[in-house]
């Protein structure tokens, strides 16, 4: 499925459907993050607290590495700023996969106490989701 601009001759998702999709993705993002955070912070690590972020980063790498070439094409791995320019020429299923991977990887890294931030990944998920919904 290639991107198309919404015109009179193409199908676009209605406003109410867009709201439902965005609400669903936001709830899913928050739930995944909170479940991972609660799991790691309720588990007693004793004096080895430094293992939590290490485990999160390794788990995120294991999830992302098989898809690394596709993510590099979207410029997601490098912070994602350049990805916004590339979205219009990318198949929607690749963008949706990137959204799911960004949610999982960000939740694993930040939810375990790792450093990486939440602002830019959340903005990228919103931009990618907007590109999918608007296509």
PyMOL commands that set and color helices and strands:
alter all, ss='L'
color gray80, all
select helices_A, chain A and resi 15-42+50-65+68-73+83-89+92-111+119-133
alter helices_A, ss='H'
color red, helices_A
deselect
rebuild
show_as cartoon
